[in-house]
Amino acid sequence: MTAVPAAISAPTSGAPPLAATAHGVVRGTWEQGVAVFRGIPYAAPPVGARRFGPPAPPEPWEGVRESVAFGPTAPKRPYAPPLDRLLPDPEVAGDGCLNLNVWTPSPGRDRLPVIVWIHGGALLHGSSAVALYDGTAFARDGVVLVSVNYRLGVEGFGVFPDAPANRGLLDQIAALTWVRDNIAAFGGDPGLVTVCGESAGAVSIGALLAAPRAAGLFRRAVLQSGAPGALPPGRSARRTTGLIARRLRVAATARALAGVDPVALLDAQTGVTAGGSPLTGGHSFQLVVDGELLPRDPLAALLDGASGEVDLLMGSTTEEYRLWFVPSGLTERVSSLGLGLALLKFRVPGATARTYRANRPDATAGELLGALATDLLLRVPLNRLADARAKAVGSTRLYEFGWPSPVLGLGACHALEIAFVFDTLDRPDAVALAGADAPRELARSMHAAWVAFARHGDPGWPAWDASRPVMAFGPGEPRVVRAPRDDELRGWAPYRGSRTG
């Protein structure tokens, strides 16, 4: 593994740090030797006439803007029980949710690599205020970390005949444009930006890689537990929006919903989307192929060579499904009959199912279904993409996170790797998911790999080739595994879709 260089020194007392952006001067605070700026607007508040429109530039301000507290989060509701205990989702009131945060060791003086973090949450939950996303360790190790908020749910991803689609994705592009234009004032190099995200954040990045409007805004990309994909246009992409409008007894248009009280809109949205998950399905929000921002399906575009010059780091956890299946008791409730019906629904070849069963002789029907779903939605499309990029100018590297959490028997579940990447295992959010004795050395190794990738594109293991190298982060010491479980991957027909987590 590549070692992290010595931390860059910075003052810990004295005058608060200042940075001059294109819209005005911001004042942050020093925390643990790192300059932190929170709640900086990158776009105007999406209210009134802007509620369902594209992001607009923020209004400039006079004097110095205090930027020490997280800005407002996008309208959302907490995760439903029991996930709310495992995935805290803080809420900050206010209208100006299109804001970002910056952690930097050297504001205005250096040209350091930059990581822009795009949070997950099924396009319904999450924000940059989640404690796990603290960028102190990255700044300590010479990387400027930027985390962003974007519109969620029907306001960000509802499909209307009278408003642009994928508004949350447009927000992300606006944030990346802000980074290009302003990050030098915080010590970052606008030509050395890595965009990084998990779950829905990774799916968003897959779309950004395929969106012509995002070209040139980043040099490298990290996709954690999310595969590129978008729904085709048509009624299926509008169904969730239509059901919400029906509950509110208004037309399924942006103009009609713009007049609905935000709390009532959230109530209707929660009622329509409750009970589903990225693996089990249900009504949800997805990116859509709109013919403008996304001219075609992102996975198809990437398989055909789009963003071939961008370095990619991609991967998943070994047991993604356990976050949804275990706390809910679904692993025990799935019967052999239920498994069989699911195999038919997803057209899983019989030989493929038998291979998974042979490799997991003690697995329950629910565990077997979860393993199949994890690979169908994540490992298969990511491996296909890596294969397609074998001769691309940009390098491609794959990882798998396999350290099993002892909490509730969650195992190597979805979202578990985030605290390891950020080196924030001491946070209560991380303890809730990983326990109090999670291996710090594994976190240091994984964090070091992300730092190295952001700096020079090499996280410390071989690029993808015919031998199919994958860095396995646990259990045990990190190690390169060649073609892991290829007997399972070979059983799948080409898969051309994804769900957002």
C-alpha positions as CSV (number, residue, x, y, z in Angstrom):
1,M,0.0,0.0,0.0
2,T,1.1,3.6,-0.7
3,A,2.0,5.5,2.5
4,V,0.4,8.8,3.3
5,P,2.9,11.7,3.3
6,A,3.6,13.6,6.5
7,A,0.8,15.9,7.5
8,I,1.0,19.6,6.4
9,S,1.4,21.9,9.3
10,A,-1.1,24.7,9.9
11,P,-1.9,27.2,12.6
12,T,-4.2,26.0,15.4
13,S,-4.8,29.4,17.0
14,G,-4.8,33.1,16.1
15,A,-6.9,34.7,13.4
16,P,-9.6,32.5,11.8
17,P,-8.9,31.5,8.2
18,L,-10.2,33.6,5.3
19,A,-10.8,32.7,1.7
20,A,-12.0,35.0,-1.2
21,T,-14.5,33.3,-3.4
22,A,-16.1,34.7,-6.6
23,H,-19.1,35.8,-4.6
24,G,-17.5,37.1,-1.5
25,V,-15.1,36.5,1.4
26,V,-15.8,33.6,3.8
27,R,-14.4,33.1,7.3
28,G,-13.9,29.6,8.7
29,T,-12.3,28.1,11.8
30,W,-9.2,26.2,12.7
31,E,-9.9,22.6,14.0
32,Q,-7.2,20.2,14.8
33,G,-4.7,22.1,12.7
34,V,-7.1,22.2,9.7
35,A,-9.0,25.1,8.2
36,V,-12.7,24.3,8.0
37,F,-15.3,26.3,6.1
38,R,-18.9,25.2,6.3
39,G,-22.1,26.1,4.6
40,I,-20.7,28.1,1.7
41,P,-23.5,28.7,-0.9
42,Y,-22.6,27.4,-4.4
43,A,-26.0,28.3,-5.8
44,A,-29.1,30.4,-4.9
45,P,-31.7,28.9,-2.5
46,P,-34.1,26.7,-4.6
47,V,-37.3,28.3,-3.4
48,G,-40.1,30.1,-5.1
49,A,-39.7,30.2,-8.9
50,R,-36.4,28.3,-8.5
51,R,-37.9,25.4,-6.5
52,F,-38.1,23.0,-9.5
53,G,-35.7,24.9,-11.8
54,P,-32.0,24.5,-12.5
55,P,-29.6,25.9,-10.0
56,A,-28.9,29.6,-10.2
57,P,-25.7,31.4,-9.1
58,P,-25.7,32.7,-5.5
59,E,-26.1,36.4,-4.8
60,P,-22.8,38.0,-4.0
61,W,-22.4,39.4,-0.5
62,E,-20.5,42.3,1.1
63,G,-18.0,42.0,3.9
64,V,-17.1,38.6,5.4
65,R,-19.5,35.7,5.6
66,E,-19.2,33.5,8.6
67,S,-18.8,29.9,7.5
68,V,-18.4,27.9,10.7
69,A,-21.7,25.9,10.8
70,F,-23.2,23.4,8.4
71,G,-25.7,25.0,6.0
72,P,-29.3,23.9,5.6
73,T,-29.9,20.4,4.4
74,A,-32.2,19.5,1.5
75,P,-35.8,18.7,2.6
76,K,-35.9,15.1,3.7
77,R,-37.1,12.7,6.3
78,P,-34.9,10.4,8.5
79,Y,-34.4,6.8,7.6
80,A,-37.3,4.6,8.7
81,P,-36.7,2.2,11.7
82,P,-34.6,0.2,12.2
83,L,-32.1,1.9,9.8
84,D,-32.4,5.3,11.6
85,R,-30.3,3.8,14.4
86,L,-27.6,2.7,12.0
87,L,-27.6,5.7,9.6
88,P,-28.0,9.0,11.5
89,D,-29.2,11.7,9.1
90,P,-28.9,15.2,10.7
91,E,-31.3,17.9,9.6
92,V,-30.4,21.6,9.4
93,A,-33.3,24.0,8.9
94,G,-33.3,26.7,6.2
95,D,-33.9,27.3,2.5
96,G,-30.4,27.6,1.2
97,C,-29.6,23.8,0.9
98,L,-27.3,24.2,-2.1
99,N,-24.2,24.7,0.0
100,L,-20.8,22.9,0.5
101,N,-18.0,22.6,3.0
102,V,-14.2,22.7,2.7
103,W,-11.5,21.2,4.8
104,T,-8.0,22.3,3.9
105,P,-4.6,22.3,5.5
106,S,-3.4,25.4,3.6
107,P,-6.0,27.9,2.4
108,G,-4.7,30.1,-0.5
109,R,-1.1,28.9,-0.5
110,D,-0.7,25.5,-2.1
111,R,-2.0,23.6,-5.1
112,L,-3.2,20.4,-3.4
113,P,-5.3,17.6,-4.8
114,V,-9.0,17.9,-4.2
115,I,-11.7,15.3,-3.4
116,V,-15.3,16.3,-3.9
117,W,-17.6,14.0,-1.8
118,I,-21.2,13.3,-3.0
119,H,-23.2,11.6,-0.4
120,G,-25.6,8.7,-0.8
121,G,-29.1,8.0,0.5
122,A,-31.2,6.6,-2.3
123,L,-31.7,10.2,-3.6
124,L,-34.1,10.6,-0.6
125,H,-31.8,10.9,2.4
126,G,-28.4,12.1,3.4
127,S,-26.4,15.4,3.6
128,S,-22.9,16.7,3.9
129,A,-23.5,17.2,7.6
130,V,-23.2,13.5,8.4
131,A,-20.4,13.1,11.0
132,L,-18.7,10.3,9.1
133,Y,-17.9,12.7,6.2
134,D,-15.7,14.9,8.3
135,G,-12.8,15.8,6.1
136,T,-10.1,16.4,8.8
137,A,-8.1,13.3,8.0
138,F,-7.9,14.1,4.3
139,A,-6.8,17.7,5.0
140,R,-4.3,16.4,7.6
141,D,-2.8,14.3,4.8
142,G,-2.6,17.0,2.2
143,V,-5.9,16.7,0.3
144,V,-8.6,19.4,0.2
145,L,-12.0,17.7,0.9
146,V,-15.2,19.3,-0.3
147,S,-18.6,17.9,0.6
148,V,-21.8,19.0,-1.0
149,N,-25.5,19.1,-0.6
150,Y,-27.9,18.7,-3.5
151,R,-31.7,18.6,-3.9
152,L,-33.3,15.2,-3.0
153,G,-36.6,13.4,-3.6
154,V,-39.3,14.9,-5.7
155,E,-37.6,18.4,-5.6
156,G,-34.4,17.0,-7.0
157,F,-35.4,14.0,-9.0
158,G,-39.1,14.2,-9.7
159,V,-40.0,14.0,-13.4
160,F,-42.2,16.7,-14.8
161,P,-43.3,17.9,-18.2
162,D,-42.6,21.5,-17.3
163,A,-39.2,21.3,-15.5
164,P,-35.7,20.0,-16.3
165,A,-35.1,16.4,-15.2
166,N,-32.2,15.4,-12.9
167,R,-32.1,18.7,-11.0
168,G,-30.1,17.2,-8.2
169,L,-27.5,16.2,-10.8
170,L,-27.5,19.7,-12.1
171,D,-26.9,20.8,-8.5
172,Q,-23.8,18.6,-8.4
173,I,-22.5,20.0,-11.6
174,A,-23.0,23.5,-10.2
175,A,-21.0,22.5,-7.1
176,L,-18.2,21.1,-9.3
177,T,-18.2,24.3,-11.3
178,W,-17.8,26.3,-8.1
179,V,-14.9,24.1,-7.2
180,R,-13.2,24.7,-10.5
181,D,-13.7,28.5,-10.1
182,N,-12.9,28.9,-6.4
183,I,-10.9,26.0,-4.9
184,A,-7.5,27.7,-5.5
185,A,-8.5,30.2,-2.8
186,F,-8.6,27.2,-0.4
187,G,-5.3,25.7,-1.5
188,G,-6.7,23.3,-4.0
189,D,-5.7,22.5,-7.5
190,P,-8.7,22.9,-9.9
191,G,-6.9,20.6,-12.4
192,L,-6.5,17.8,-9.9
193,V,-10.1,17.1,-8.7
194,T,-11.3,13.6,-7.8
195,V,-15.1,13.3,-7.5
196,C,-16.0,10.6,-4.9
197,G,-19.3,9.2,-3.8
198,E,-21.1,6.2,-2.2
199,S,-24.3,4.5,-3.2
200,A,-26.6,7.1,-4.8
201,G,-23.5,9.4,-4.8
202,A,-21.7,6.8,-6.9
203,V,-24.6,6.4,-9.2
204,S,-24.6,10.2,-9.6
205,I,-20.9,10.1,-10.5
206,G,-21.5,7.4,-13.1
207,A,-24.0,9.9,-14.7
208,L,-21.5,12.8,-14.4
209,L,-18.9,10.7,-16.2
210,A,-21.4,10.3,-19.1
211,A,-22.8,13.9,-19.0
212,P,-21.2,16.1,-21.7
213,R,-21.9,19.1,-19.5
214,A,-19.7,17.8,-16.7
215,A,-16.7,17.1,-19.0
216,G,-13.5,18.6,-17.7
217,L,-14.7,19.3,-14.2
218,F,-12.8,16.4,-12.6
219,R,-9.8,14.2,-13.4
220,R,-10.5,11.1,-11.4
221,A,-13.6,9.4,-10.0
222,V,-14.3,7.0,-7.2
223,L,-17.5,4.9,-7.2
224,Q,-18.3,3.2,-3.9
225,S,-21.2,0.7,-3.9
226,G,-23.0,2.3,-6.9
227,A,-23.1,1.4,-10.5
228,P,-23.9,3.8,-13.4
229,G,-27.4,3.7,-14.7
230,A,-30.6,5.7,-15.5
231,L,-34.2,5.0,-16.4
232,P,-35.3,5.4,-19.9
233,P,-37.8,8.2,-20.5
234,G,-41.5,7.4,-20.4
235,R,-44.2,6.7,-17.9
236,S,-42.1,4.4,-15.6
237,A,-39.8,7.3,-14.8
238,R,-42.8,9.5,-13.9
239,R,-44.6,7.0,-11.8
240,T,-43.3,8.0,-8.4
241,T,-43.9,11.7,-9.1
242,G,-47.4,10.9,-10.3
243,L,-48.3,8.9,-7.2
244,I,-47.1,11.8,-4.9
245,A,-49.2,14.3,-6.9
246,R,-52.2,11.9,-6.6
247,R,-51.9,11.8,-2.8
248,L,-51.8,15.6,-2.8
249,R,-54.7,15.9,-5.3
250,V,-52.8,18.1,-7.6
251,A,-51.5,17.8,-11.2
252,A,-48.2,16.0,-11.6
253,T,-46.5,19.2,-12.8
254,A,-43.8,21.3,-11.3
255,R,-46.1,24.3,-11.4
256,A,-48.7,22.5,-9.3
257,L,-46.3,21.1,-6.8
258,A,-44.4,24.4,-6.4
259,G,-47.5,25.6,-4.5
260,V,-47.6,22.7,-2.1
261,D,-46.3,23.2,1.5
262,P,-42.9,21.6,1.9
263,V,-44.1,19.5,4.9
264,A,-47.1,18.2,3.0
265,L,-44.9,17.4,0.1
266,L,-42.6,15.4,2.3
267,D,-45.5,13.6,3.9
268,A,-46.8,12.5,0.5
269,Q,-43.3,11.5,-0.7
270,T,-42.7,9.4,2.4
271,G,-46.0,7.7,2.1
272,V,-45.2,6.7,-1.5
273,T,-41.6,5.6,-1.1
274,A,-42.0,3.8,2.3
275,G,-41.2,0.1,2.5
276,G,-38.8,-0.2,-0.4
277,S,-35.0,-0.4,-0.6
278,P,-32.4,-0.4,-3.4
279,L,-32.4,-4.2,-3.3
280,T,-36.0,-5.0,-2.6
281,G,-37.5,-2.4,-4.9
282,G,-40.5,-0.3,-4.3
283,H,-41.3,3.3,-5.5
284,S,-38.2,5.4,-5.6
285,F,-36.4,8.1,-7.4
286,Q,-33.9,7.5,-10.2
287,L,-31.8,9.4,-12.7
288,V,-33.5,9.5,-16.1
289,V,-32.2,9.6,-19.6
290,D,-33.6,13.1,-20.5
291,G,-32.0,13.6,-23.9
292,E,-30.2,16.7,-22.7
293,L,-28.1,16.3,-19.6
294,L,-28.0,12.6,-20.1
295,P,-28.4,11.8,-23.8
296,R,-28.2,8.1,-23.2
297,D,-27.9,5.5,-20.4
298,P,-24.7,6.3,-18.5
299,L,-23.5,2.6,-18.3
300,A,-24.0,2.2,-22.1
301,A,-22.1,5.4,-22.7
302,L,-19.2,4.4,-20.4
303,L,-19.1,0.9,-22.0
304,D,-18.7,2.7,-25.3
305,G,-15.7,4.7,-24.1
306,A,-17.1,7.9,-22.6
307,S,-14.7,9.5,-20.1
308,G,-12.0,7.0,-21.1
309,E,-9.4,9.6,-20.0
310,V,-10.7,9.7,-16.4
311,D,-9.0,7.4,-13.8
312,L,-11.6,5.2,-12.1
313,L,-11.5,3.5,-8.7
314,M,-14.6,1.4,-8.1
315,G,-15.9,-1.3,-5.8
316,S,-18.4,-2.6,-3.3
317,T,-18.7,-4.4,0.0
318,T,-18.9,-8.1,0.0
319,E,-22.3,-8.3,1.7
320,E,-24.1,-5.1,0.6
321,Y,-27.5,-6.6,1.1
322,R,-27.1,-7.2,4.8
323,L,-27.8,-3.5,5.7
324,W,-31.4,-4.0,4.4
325,F,-32.0,-7.7,4.9
326,V,-30.6,-8.2,8.4
327,P,-32.1,-5.4,10.6
328,S,-35.5,-5.9,9.0
329,G,-35.4,-9.7,9.5
330,L,-35.8,-10.3,5.7
331,T,-33.0,-12.9,5.8
332,E,-35.2,-15.1,7.9
333,R,-38.5,-14.3,6.2
334,V,-37.4,-15.2,2.7
335,S,-38.6,-18.8,1.9
336,S,-37.4,-21.2,-0.7
337,L,-40.5,-20.4,-2.7
338,G,-39.8,-16.6,-2.3
339,L,-36.3,-17.2,-3.5
340,G,-37.5,-19.1,-6.5
341,L,-40.0,-16.4,-7.5
342,A,-37.2,-13.7,-7.2
343,L,-34.9,-15.8,-9.4
344,L,-37.6,-15.9,-12.0
345,K,-38.4,-12.2,-11.7
346,F,-34.7,-11.2,-12.3
347,R,-34.2,-14.0,-14.9
348,V,-31.3,-15.5,-13.0
349,P,-30.0,-18.5,-14.9
350,G,-30.5,-21.8,-13.0
351,A,-26.8,-22.7,-13.4
352,T,-25.9,-19.3,-11.9
353,A,-28.1,-19.9,-8.8
354,R,-26.6,-23.3,-8.4
355,T,-23.1,-21.9,-8.4
356,Y,-24.0,-19.4,-5.7
357,R,-25.6,-22.2,-3.6
358,A,-22.5,-24.4,-4.0
359,N,-20.3,-21.6,-2.8
360,R,-22.5,-20.9,0.2
361,P,-23.8,-24.3,1.4
362,D,-24.9,-23.0,4.8
363,A,-26.7,-19.8,3.5
364,T,-30.4,-19.3,4.1
365,A,-32.7,-18.5,1.2
366,G,-32.6,-14.9,2.2
367,E,-28.8,-14.8,2.3
368,L,-28.6,-16.4,-1.0
369,L,-31.0,-13.9,-2.5
370,G,-29.0,-11.1,-1.0
371,A,-25.7,-12.3,-2.5
372,L,-27.3,-12.7,-5.9
373,A,-28.9,-9.2,-5.7
374,T,-25.6,-7.6,-4.5
375,D,-23.8,-9.0,-7.6
376,L,-26.6,-8.3,-10.0
377,L,-26.8,-4.7,-9.1
378,L,-23.2,-3.9,-8.3
379,R,-20.4,-6.4,-9.0
380,V,-21.6,-7.4,-12.4
381,P,-21.9,-3.9,-14.0
382,L,-18.7,-2.7,-12.3
383,N,-16.8,-5.7,-13.6
384,R,-18.3,-5.2,-17.1
385,L,-17.2,-1.5,-17.0
386,A,-13.7,-2.4,-15.9
387,D,-13.4,-4.9,-18.7
388,A,-14.6,-2.3,-21.2
389,R,-12.0,0.1,-20.0
390,A,-9.0,-2.3,-20.2
391,K,-7.4,-0.2,-23.0
392,A,-8.6,3.2,-21.9
393,V,-6.2,6.1,-21.4
394,G,-7.4,6.4,-17.8
395,S,-6.6,3.7,-15.4
396,T,-9.2,1.4,-13.8
397,R,-8.9,-0.2,-10.3
398,L,-11.3,-2.3,-8.4
399,Y,-11.6,-3.0,-4.6
400,E,-13.8,-5.0,-2.4
401,F,-14.4,-4.3,1.3
402,G,-14.9,-7.5,3.2
403,W,-14.3,-6.8,6.9
404,P,-17.5,-8.0,8.8
405,S,-19.1,-5.7,11.3
406,P,-20.1,-7.6,14.5
407,V,-23.0,-5.2,15.1
408,L,-26.3,-7.1,14.7
409,G,-24.6,-9.6,12.4
410,L,-24.4,-6.9,9.7
411,G,-21.2,-8.4,8.2
412,A,-19.6,-6.5,5.4
413,C,-22.7,-4.5,4.6
414,H,-23.6,-1.5,2.6
415,A,-22.1,1.9,3.8
416,L,-19.7,0.1,6.3
417,E,-16.6,1.2,4.4
418,I,-17.3,4.9,4.5
419,A,-15.8,5.5,8.0
420,F,-12.7,3.5,6.9
421,V,-12.2,5.8,3.8
422,F,-12.6,8.9,5.9
423,D,-10.7,7.5,8.9
424,T,-13.5,8.5,11.2
425,L,-14.0,5.2,13.1
426,D,-14.1,7.2,16.4
427,R,-17.3,8.9,15.5
428,P,-20.5,7.7,17.2
429,D,-22.1,7.1,13.7
430,A,-19.2,4.7,12.9
431,V,-19.5,2.9,16.2
432,A,-23.2,2.4,15.6
433,L,-22.4,0.5,12.3
434,A,-19.0,-1.0,12.9
435,G,-18.7,-1.3,16.7
436,A,-16.1,0.1,19.1
437,D,-13.3,-2.2,18.1
438,A,-13.2,-1.8,14.3
439,P,-9.6,-2.2,13.0
440,R,-7.9,1.2,12.9
441,E,-5.0,-0.1,10.8
442,L,-7.5,-1.2,8.1
443,A,-8.9,2.4,8.1
444,R,-5.4,3.8,7.8
445,S,-4.7,1.6,4.8
446,M,-8.0,2.3,3.0
447,H,-7.7,6.1,3.7
448,A,-4.1,6.1,2.5
449,A,-5.2,4.4,-0.8
450,W,-7.9,7.1,-1.4
451,V,-5.3,9.9,-0.7
452,A,-2.8,8.3,-3.1
453,F,-5.4,7.9,-5.8
454,A,-6.4,11.6,-5.5
455,R,-2.8,12.6,-5.6
456,H,-1.4,10.6,-8.5
457,G,-4.0,8.1,-9.7
458,D,-2.4,5.0,-8.1
459,P,-4.0,3.8,-4.9
460,G,-1.3,1.1,-4.4
461,W,-2.4,-2.0,-6.5
462,P,-2.3,-2.9,-10.1
463,A,-4.6,-1.4,-12.7
464,W,-7.3,-3.7,-14.2
465,D,-6.0,-6.1,-16.8
466,A,-6.7,-9.7,-18.0
467,S,-5.8,-11.0,-14.6
468,R,-8.6,-9.0,-13.0
469,P,-6.8,-7.7,-9.8
470,V,-9.0,-6.6,-6.9
471,M,-7.8,-5.1,-3.7
472,A,-9.5,-6.9,-0.8
473,F,-9.8,-4.6,2.3
474,G,-10.3,-7.3,4.9
475,P,-10.9,-9.6,6.5
476,G,-7.3,-9.7,7.5
477,E,-4.6,-7.6,5.9
478,P,-5.3,-5.8,2.7
479,R,-4.3,-8.0,-0.2
480,V,-4.6,-8.2,-4.0
481,V,-6.9,-11.1,-5.2
482,R,-7.0,-12.1,-8.8
483,A,-10.4,-12.7,-10.4
484,P,-12.3,-13.2,-7.1
485,R,-15.4,-15.4,-7.5
486,D,-15.2,-15.3,-11.3
487,D,-17.1,-18.6,-11.4
488,E,-20.1,-16.6,-10.2
489,L,-19.6,-13.6,-12.4
490,R,-19.4,-15.8,-15.5
491,G,-22.9,-17.0,-14.9
492,W,-24.5,-13.7,-15.6
493,A,-25.8,-12.4,-18.9
494,P,-24.9,-8.8,-19.6
495,Y,-26.7,-6.6,-17.2
496,R,-27.7,-3.1,-18.2
497,G,-29.3,-1.4,-15.3
498,S,-28.9,-0.3,-11.7
499,R,-30.9,0.9,-8.7
500,T,-29.9,3.8,-6.7
501,G,-28.8,3.4,-3.0
